Amino acid sequence: PHPAPVEDCLTALAWTLGKGAAAHGLDPGRTVLHGTSAGGGLAAGAALLARDRGAPLPAALMLLSPMLDDRNDSLSARQLAGSGVWDRAANAAGWAALLGEAAGGPDVPPYAAPARARDLSGLPPLYLDAGSAETFRDESAAFASRVWAAGGEAELHVWPGAFHGSDGLVPGARISRAARAARLGWLRRVLGLPG
């Protein structure tokens, strides 16, 4: 239950950017915090927590089909109720596992559900993607819009016809290949790599 998962993520991030970087010759300026699905919510929550505690932040943040909003009431969540790999009912169960009875209520902290954050400024450059046929489509788009409104940098991709986890389940599909190519291109740009 919250806050253990996000605190563990922050501990790992702090170690990676500090002692881990020193011990293994890593460049903290080329570190990307990545998460998919619930891991995307944890990555965003850990970045918010690091920012608010004055801890080091990664160079960039990559959120793929991120689970960001415990309220589970976006248009895409309602449209896709009862459909797909991860629908509204599965999402409610996932949030209940993390937050218990607090899920969807008024007092959920932004480190558990990053869509609840009032301030999205000060985050590293952000990449978000989701499928057009998945529960997390609209919360991903709303999060990117709020990052832009706060003066931040976000690249958003909504893949037509893609569903939650589709690039892993059908990796050879044209849309899956395009999604992976876009992610790789962004990583190269944000980290200053050739190619």
C-alpha positions in Angstrom: 0.0 0.0 0.0 1.0 3.6 -0.5 3.4 5.1 0.4 5.8 2.1 0.4 6.0 1.7 -3.4 6.8 5.3 -4.3 9.2 5.7 -1.4 11.0 2.5 -2.6 11.2 4.1 -6.1 12.6 7.3 -4.7 15.2 5.4 -2.7 16.3 3.6 -5.8 16.4 6.8 -7.8 18.4 8.6 -5.2 20.9 5.7 -5.0 21.2 5.5 -8.7 21.9 9.2 -9.1 24.3 9.3 -6.1 26.2 6.3 -4.9 25.2 4.1 -7.8 26.4 6.6 -10.4 29.7 7.0 -8.6 30.3 3.3 -8.1 29.4 2.3 -11.6 30.6 5.3 -13.6 27.1 6.4 -14.6 26.3 9.9 -15.8 23.4 11.2 -13.8 22.8 13.8 -16.5 21.9 10.9 -18.8 19.5 9.1 -16.5 15.9 8.4 -17.5 13.3 7.3 -15.0 10.9 5.0 -16.9 7.7 3.3 -15.9 4.9 1.5 -17.7 1.3 1.2 -16.5 1.3 1.2 -12.7 5.1 1.7 -13.0 4.4 4.9 -14.9 2.4 6.2 -12.0 5.2 5.3 -9.6 7.8 6.9 -11.8 5.8 10.2 -12.0 5.1 10.0 -8.3 8.8 9.5 -7.5 9.8 12.4 -9.7 7.2 14.7 -7.9 8.5 13.4 -4.5 12.1 14.0 -5.5 11.3 17.5 -6.7 9.4 18.4 -3.6 12.1 17.0 -1.2 14.9 18.8 -3.1 16.4 15.4 -4.1 18.2 14.9 -7.4 16.0 14.4 -10.5 16.7 12.3 -13.5 17.6 13.9 -16.8 14.2 12.8 -18.3 11.0 10.9 -17.4 9.4 8.3 -19.7 5.9 7.2 -18.9 4.3 4.5 -21.1 0.5 4.0 -20.7 0.9 5.4 -17.2 -1.7 4.8 -14.4 -1.9 8.4 -13.1 -5.5 9.1 -11.8 -7.2 7.1 -9.1 -10.6 8.8 -9.8 -11.0 6.5 -12.8 -13.5 8.8 -14.4 -11.9 10.0 -17.7 -13.8 9.7 -20.9 -11.5 6.9 -22.1 -12.1 5.0 -18.8 -15.8 5.3 -19.3 -15.7 4.5 -23.0 -13.6 1.4 -22.6 -15.4 0.0 -19.5 -15.7 -3.8 -19.9 -13.3 -3.8 -22.9 -9.6 -4.5 -23.4 -6.7 -5.8 -21.4 -7.0 -3.3 -18.5 -10.5 -1.8 -18.2 -12.2 0.4 -15.7 -13.0 -2.4 -13.3 -9.4 -3.7 -13.3 -8.2 -0.1 -12.8 -10.5 0.3 -9.8 -9.1 -2.9 -8.3 -5.5 -1.7 -8.9 -6.1 1.6 -7.2 -7.9 -0.1 -4.3 -4.8 -2.4 -3.8 -2.6 0.8 -3.6 -4.9 3.1 -1.7 -7.6 1.0 0.0 -10.8 2.8 0.7 -9.2 6.2 0.0 -9.1 5.5 -3.8 -11.2 8.0 -5.6 -11.8 10.1 -2.5 -10.8 13.7 -1.7 -7.5 13.0 0.2 -5.3 11.0 -2.2 -1.8 12.4 -2.3 -0.2 13.3 -5.6 2.7 11.0 -5.0 0.3 8.1 -5.1 -1.9 9.5 -8.0 0.2 12.0 -9.9 -2.8 13.4 -11.7 -3.8 14.9 -8.3 -0.7 17.1 -8.2 -1.6 20.8 -8.2 1.8 21.8 -9.5 3.6 20.0 -12.4 6.4 22.5 -12.8 10.0 21.6 -12.3 9.8 18.1 -13.8 12.4 16.9 -16.2 11.5 16.6 -19.9 8.8 14.1 -20.2 7.7 11.5 -22.7 4.2 10.0 -22.5 2.5 7.5 -24.7 -0.8 5.6 -24.7 -3.0 3.8 -27.1 -6.2 5.4 -28.4 -8.1 2.2 -27.3 -7.0 2.1 -23.6 -8.2 3.3 -20.3 -5.2 5.6 -19.7 -5.4 7.6 -23.0 -7.1 10.7 -21.6 -5.3 10.9 -18.3 -2.0 10.7 -20.2 -3.1 13.5 -22.5 -4.4 15.6 -19.5 -1.1 15.1 -17.7 0.9 16.3 -20.7 -1.3 19.3 -21.1 -0.8 20.2 -17.4 3.0 19.9 -17.8 2.8 22.3 -20.8 0.6 24.7 -18.8 3.2 24.7 -16.0 5.9 25.6 -18.5 7.4 22.1 -18.8 8.5 20.0 -21.7 6.4 17.0 -22.7 6.1 14.9 -25.8 2.8 13.0 -26.1 1.9 10.2 -28.5 -1.5 8.6 -28.7 -1.2 5.5 -30.9 -4.3 5.0 -33.1 -5.9 1.6 -32.4 -3.3 0.6 -29.8 -4.5 -0.9 -26.5 -2.9 -1.3 -23.1 0.3 -3.3 -23.5 -0.3 -3.8 -27.2 3.4 -3.2 -28.2 4.4 -6.1 -25.9 1.6 -8.4 -26.9 1.9 -7.8 -30.7 5.5 -6.5 -31.0 5.5 -7.0 -34.8 2.5 -4.8 -35.5 3.3 -1.7 -37.5 1.9 0.6 -34.8 4.1 -1.2 -32.1 7.2 -0.7 -34.2 6.3 2.9 -34.7 5.8 3.4 -31.0 9.2 1.9 -30.2 10.9 4.0 -32.9 9.4 7.2 -31.5 10.5 6.3 -28.0 14.0 5.6 -29.2 14.1 8.8 -31.2 13.0 10.8 -28.1 15.6 9.1 -25.9 18.4 10.0 -28.4 17.3 13.6 -28.6 16.8 14.1 -24.8 20.1 12.4 -24.0 22.1 14.0 -26.8 22.9 10.7 -28.4 23.7 10.3 -32.1 21.3 8.7 -34.5 
